[in-house]
Amino acid sequence: MIEMDYAATLLSKLPGASSWRDWGLRRLLDTLESYLPKEQIELVIKAYEFGAAAHQGQTRRTGEPYISHPVAVAQTLADMHMDAQAIAAAVLHDVIEDTATPIARLEEEFGSEIAALVDGVSKLDQMQFHSRAEAQAESFRKMMLAMIEDIRVILVKLADRLHNMETLGAMPRDKRVRIARETLEIYAPIANRLGINHLKVGLEDLGFRHLYPNRYAVLERALKRSKGSQRQYIKKITDMIRKAMDAEGIEGEVIGREKHLYSIYKKMNEKKRPLADIVDVFGCRIIVADVMTCYRMLGLVHGLYKPMPGRFKDYIAIPRVNGYQSLHTTLFGPNGMPLEIQIRTRDMDRVAESGVAAHWQYKAEDKTTATPQRRAREWLAHLVEIQESGSSEEFLESVKVDLFPDKIYVFTPKGDIMPLPKGATTVDFAYAVHTDVGNRCVAAKIDRNLVPLRTPLQNSQTVEIITARGAKHLGELANMVRAGHRAVMVYLIQCQAPQRFALADDKDGNYFAEFRKAKAAGVEALALTCHITLSEIIVDKTIPIMES
């Protein structure tokens, strides 16, 4: 702890501030003192003094001195235990955009690292664009490219957007709607993709409140009406789980939880169901020491209450794309009321809340941060690729699509996990394994059962692809002819109005050679055009086979 009271010293430096208000500065310094050394806090203080002077005379629509906003942004990052450079950049994040301070001055005072962070967050007000949409898209593109260089850029921006959403009520209605929609379409999904749950939840609920105020109010009132009885219900459940844990000698924490409003609204909207039919509004989170204890706890809660069929998800064995890990199960609680249980380790809980930001909270070599860090790097590498083609607006749309990763996870016969887009079929799986496997697939098995190649895949299925070993079959047909039988190789062609069928000797020379041998041995070959329905294959006509 630092003995001197920095907040008291600095209050007098805040232009226009009342003596009894510190606009969040005292809390910020208290938070920083809990995890940063004195010399690093002094860097933040220097940034505050610089920012307060740069924003002197400026106020927000709420009437507060403008410096209160950067301090609030810095507080969000301090609560995440971000480093001093990120905190300083948060305090300074608007000085380039909203004051006459040039980036060179910022670099001179604070170095290139902090200056680059601030510049990455800043908009492109100095540039001329044909439309507001183009300006926003180019600004977003710049920010994302800066994020590729240093992911702290987006963390500052997300914290900035969160505080702006908290104070959005002072804006005109049309501007509130535009900013709220942008938040739900871009910034909340980015927070989700980076695994920063508390920022995602805050952005989603605030975006929901301002975009659909009436729906938000109705849902909020409905949940408040049920909270009294639900609070007792959750307490009863948590007490019973704690008692069972004590009896088994399991150490851990049991926390009652409530699904946030926007996620409830999305589920109601997607399923076209009323609030009463949404089964996982309330639940419990159980935090234990290690992975084995997670699965032990799963068995314990299933022993207390009957699990709901089809409502178990193992995100520990198969993490989400953002690195999130946890066991999810829905139980029939007392009186048959559904109850969602989440079970995870303390490290998993930390990553679930902070995502890539957990990298700055703990040592970089911490294995628990490896997954979100790696996945974030993979995504950022993908951004590099898509930004190189097309306009800023096209880039924005591409990223928006990429922010909603609807993926499924299936297994190979060897137990390897294969991620695929939602809606993928067995053919997509075959090509994901290898192009040659896709080219040669003739049938597929899902969980050991034969299925049509067009069958959509679902999570946790085991998929086996059956390929045509064409050359082997040709040899077997030649042997049949030698034994005195008639043998015919039939090629079915499904495409529009083909005039002839040609064997691709340049693609598979071995097969072509075996075909020639089989023909010489007396094997006949037919090429038939056809079309396929759900119930049958209909042959149209015979077309000639070209052998070269």
N, C-alpha and C positions, 0 to 999 in steps of 0.2 A: 504493500500500500504506500502511496505517496502522501507525505504528511501535510504538505501545504494544500490549501483549498484553492485550486485553480479556478473553479467556477466563480467564487467571490471576487477574485482578482480580475476576471475578465468581464464581469457583468457591466462594469462602467464603460467598457469599450463598445457595447452594443448600441449603435445609433438609434436614438428615439425610444429605447426600451424603458419601461417603468422600473423603478428600483426593486419592486417585489416580483418581477417576472424575469426568468432567465431563458425562456423560449426553448427549453429542453437541454440547454448546455450543461447544467449541473448533472442531470441524469446521464448524459453522454459520457462525461468525464468519470463519473462513478463506475460506469460499465467498463470503460477502458482501463481504469485502475485495477480491475479485477483480473486482467489477463495480459496487459501490455507493460513492458518496462518503461521507466520514466522518460528516457530519451526518445522513445517512439511516440509517447503521448505529447511531448513537446513539439513534434512534427505536426500533429493534428492541431495543436493550439496555434502554431504559426499559420496553418491553413485557415483556421477560423478567423484570426485577426486580419489576414489578407482578404478573405471573402467578405467579412463584415464591412471592411473599408470599401471594397469594390461595389457592394450592393447598397451602400449608404444612400438613404432617401427613398429606396424602393420598398414598396409594400405589396403584399398579395391581395387578391380580391376579398379575402377574409378580413383585411385591415391590419394584419400582423406584419411586422418587419420581414422583409424577404428572407433574411438570414435564417429565420425559423424553419424554412423549408429545407435547405441543405443540411441543417442540424438534424432534422427529423430523418432525412435519408441516411445520414451517417449513423444514426441510432439503430436503424434497421440492420445495417451491416455490422455494427458493433454487437448487437444481440446474436449475430451469427459468428462472432469472434473472428472477423476478418482482420487482415493485417493493417498496419498503420498507413501504408501507401493507399490502400483501397478506401480507408476512412477519410484520409486527407482529400483524395479525389472526389469523394462524395460531397464533402464540404465545399469544394471548389467547382462542382460539376456544371454550374450555370454561369461562371464568370466570363467565359469566352462568348457564350451565346447571348447573354443578357446585359453585359457591361462592355466598356470600351477596352477591356484588357486583351492584348494580343497573346497568342499562344507562345510567342518568343519570351515574353515577360514571365509567363508561368513556368516555362522551362528553365529560365534563368534562376528563379526563386526556389523551385522545387525539384528540378531535375527532369530528365526526359521521360522517366517511367510514369510519374504522376501526370505530366503534361499530356502524354499519349493517352492515358486513361480518360482524362477530361475531354480531350479532343474527340475520342471515340464516341463519347456520349452526346456531344454537341450536335445540334442540327446544322443544316447547310443554308442558313438564312442569307448568306452573302451571294449565293448562286441564284440565277434566274431560271425559272421553270415555266412551262406552258400551263400547268394546272396544279392545284393543291395535291391531287393524287400523285402526280409525278414527283413533286417535291417530297412528299411523305415517303414514297417508295425509294427515292434516292437517299434520303436521310436514313431510312431503315437499312438500305444496302451498305452504307458507310459504317453504320453501327455494327452490323453483323460481320463485316470484314475486319473491323477493329477487334471484335470479339474473338475472331479466329486467332489473332495475334496474342490476345490476353483476355481470358474468359471473365476477368473481373469487370470488364466493360459492361457486359450484360447484367452482372450482378448489381452494379451501380444503377443501371437503367431500370432494372426491375424494382429496386427500392425506391427510385425516383417516381416511377409510375404508381407504385402502391400509395405513397403519400399524396400524390396528385389526385388519385381516386378517392382517398379519404376526405379530401377537401373539395371535391368536385361540385358540391351543392351550390357553390357561389357562382358557377358558370351558367350561361344561358342554356335553355333546354336543348336546343339543336346541337350545341357544342358538347353537352353532356352525353347525348346519344351517340355522337360520332366517336368520342373518346372511349365510351363504354364498349361499343362494338369492336373497336380496334383492340381494346384490352382483352376481350374474350376471344378474338380471332387470332391474335398474335402473341401478346405478352404472357397471358396465363398459360397457353400451350408451351411457350419457351420455358417457363418455370417448371412445368410438368416434365418436359423433355430432359431438363437438367436435374430433375429429381428433387427440386426444392419445394417441398409440399406446403409449408406454411405460407410462402409467397404465392403459390398457385391458388390455395384456398382463399386467401385474402383478395387477390385480384379477381377471381371468379365471382365471389359473393358481392363485391363492390360493383363489378361490371353488371351483374344481374340486377342489382338494386337500381342502377341508373338507366339501364336499357329497358327493363320491364318493371317499373316501379309498382304498378298495381298487382302484378303476379307475385312479386316479391313480398308485398305487404300481406296479401292473402295467405301465402304459405307461411310467413313468419308468425302470423296470428294463430294459424292452425297448430303449429308446432308449440307455441307458447301455451296454448290451451291444454296440450297433452303432457307438458313438461312436469307438472306436479306429480301425476301418477307414474310417469316414466322414471322420474328421479328415484322414487321408492322402489320401482321395479329393478332398475339398474343396481341400486344399493344391495338389494336382496341377492342378485346374481353375483356381484363382486364379492360380497361377504361369503357366499357359499364356495366360490372358487378359491378364495384365500384360505378358508378352512380346510378344503381338500388338499391344497398345496402344502399347508402346514403338516397335515397328516402324512403326506408322502415325503416330507423333508425337502421340498423344492423351494428354493429361494427365488423371489422375483417380485414384480410389481403388477398390480391389476388396476387398470384405469377405465372408468366408464367414459364412453365417447358418444358423440352425436354427429351424424353425417351433416356436412355443411349444406346450406340451402341450395346452392346452384347444382350440386351433384344430385340432390333429391329432385329438383326441377327437371334436370336432364333425363333422369330415369323415368319420371312420370311422363315426360314428353315422348321419349323413345318407345316406351311400352304402352302408351295411351292408357295409363292406369291412374286412378285417384291415389291420393296420399295414403289412404288406408291399406292399399294393396302393395305398397312398397315395403319389402320385408326387412331391409337392413338399415332403417333410419337410426336405430339405436344399437349400441353394441359395446363390447369391451376389448381393450387391448391388454395383452399379457406380455410382459417383458421379462425374459429370463437370461441366464448366463451364457448358454451355448446352444449350438444347433441340435444336439442330441436331446437336450431338455425341451426344446421346442416341440419335437415329435412326441416326447413323453407327455407334455402338457396337452397335446392334441388328443391322445388317448384318454387322458384324465377328464377333459371336458366332454368328450363323447360318452364317457361313462356316467357323467352327471346328467346330461340332457341328450336326447336323441338327435342325431344330425339330420338335417334336411337333405334329401337326395338331390344330387347334381349341383350342390352348392359348396363344394370343397375345391379350393385352388391352392396348389403348392408353388408359390413364388420363390421359395428357397431353392428348390431343385431347378426350377425354370424361372429365373429372374425376369422382371419386366424390362423393356428396352432401355429404360432410364436407370437401371441398376437396382430398382426397388426389390426387396426381399421380405417375405413374410408368409405365414400360413394363414389362409382365410377359410373359415368354416361357418355355416349358418345353422343354428340349433333351434329346435322347438323348446322354447323356454317355459317358465311357469304359465299355466293356462293356455298353452299352445302358441304363445306370442313369439314370433321369430326374433332371433338375436344373433347378430354377426360377431364372431370372435376373431381377432387378429392376434397371432402369436409370433414373436420375433425376439432376437437377441438385442442387447443394448446397442451394440455396434450397428445392427440393421436399423434400429430405431433412429439412431443419429443420422445415418445415411438417408433414411426415408424422409426426414425433416429437412436436411441441409443439402442433400445431393452432392454436386460437385464442390459446393462450398465447404464440405467436410474436409477437403484437402488442406485448407488453411487452418483448420481447428486442431489437427493432429499431424504427426509426422508424415511426410510424403510417402514413406515406404510402408505405411500402414496398409495391410492387405485388404481391409474392409472398404477402403476408398478406391481400390483398383478398378472395380467394375464400373462405377459411375464415371470415373475419370477416363477410362478407356472408351466407353460408349460415347462420352462427350467428344473426345478427340475424333472418333470415327465420324460422328455427325458433322463436326466442324470441317473435317476433310472433305466430306460430301458437299458442304456449302461452297468450298473453294471451287469445286468442279462446276456446280450449277451457276455460279455467279459470272463465270467467264463467257457465258452465252446469253444473248438477249438483252433486253432493256431492263431498267431498274424495276419497272412494274411487273415484267415477266419473272424477274428474280423474286420479288415479293410473293407473287402467287405460287411459285415453286416451293418456297420455304413454307408458306401457309399449308400447302398440301403435305409437305414433309413433317409438319408439326403434329399431324394427326396420324401417327403410325398404327394402323390397324393390322397387327401381326398375329399370326398363330404359330404355335410351336409343336412340331411333330417329331417322331423318333424314327431313325433308321433301324433296320433289323439288328444292328450291332449296339443300339442304345445311344447313338449320337443324336444330339438335338439339332434340328433343322428349322430355322426361322423362315416363315413364308408370309406373303401378304394375305390378309383376310380374303377369302373367296378363292384361294388357290386350289387347283385340282391335282390329281395324281400325276398328270402330265407335267405340271409346273414343278412338282417335286422331283420328277425324273430329270428334268433339265437342270434343276438346282444341284442335283448330285453330280451330273456331268453331261455335257452336250451329247456325247455318244450314247449315254444311257437314254436320254430323251429321244434321240433319233431311232433307237432300236426297241423302244418299249412297245409291247403288244398287249400287256395286261398288267393289272395291279392287284395287290392284296392290302386290305386295311384290317389290322388286328387279325391277320391270318385268313380273312375271308375275301374271296374274289369279288371285285367290284368293277364297274365300267370305268374307263379311263377318264371320263368327264366328271367323276364323283368329286364334289367339293370336300376339302379336308377340314377337320376340326382339331382343336387343341388336344394334345396328349395321345393322339393316335399313332400307332406304329405302321409305317408304310413300307411295303416291299414292291419293287418294280420287277416285272418279268420281261426280259428282253428276248428278242428273236435271235437265236444263234443260227443265222441263215446258212452259213457255210456248212455247218454240221448237218442241218436238215437236208441239204442238197446231196450230201454224201449218203445219207440214209435212203433217200429216194433212188439214187443210182444202184444201191445194193438191192432194193426191191425189184428193180428192172432185171438185174442179173439173176434174181431168183425166179424170174418168170412172170412177174406181175406188171401191171400197168401203173405207172407213177406220173402224177401231174403236179407241177408247181404252179399255183394260182396266185396272181397278184391282183388285189382289189384296189382300184384307184378312186379316190373320192375327191374330185375337183371338177371345175366347170369345163365341160366340153373338151376333154383331152383328145387329141388326134392319134397319138402314139405314146408308147411307154419305153423309156430308155434306161438301161442299167448304168449307174454312175460308176464306171470303172476307175475314174480319177479319185473318187471318194473312198471306195473300198475295193482295192485291187484284188484282195484275197477272195472276196465273195464272187467277183466277176470271173476269176479263174475257175472256181469251183462250179459256177453256173455253166461255163463252157464244157467242163468235164462231164457234168451231169447230162447236158444235151447230147454230147457224143455217146454217152452210155445208153441213151434212149429215153431220158426223162423229158416229158412234154412240158411246155410252158404256155400258160394262158394269161393274158392281161385283160381284166374285165373292169369296165367302169360301173360305178354303183352310187347309190345314195342311201343314207342311213336314217331311219326314223327311230323313235323310242322303242319300237317293238320288233323291228326287223331290218335286214340288209336287203335291198332290192337291186338286182343286177340289171344293168341297162344294155350293154353291148360289148363285143370283143373288139379290142384295138390291137394293132401290130406291135411287136416287141422289137425295138432297135438294139442290137448288140454291140454297137460301136458308135 
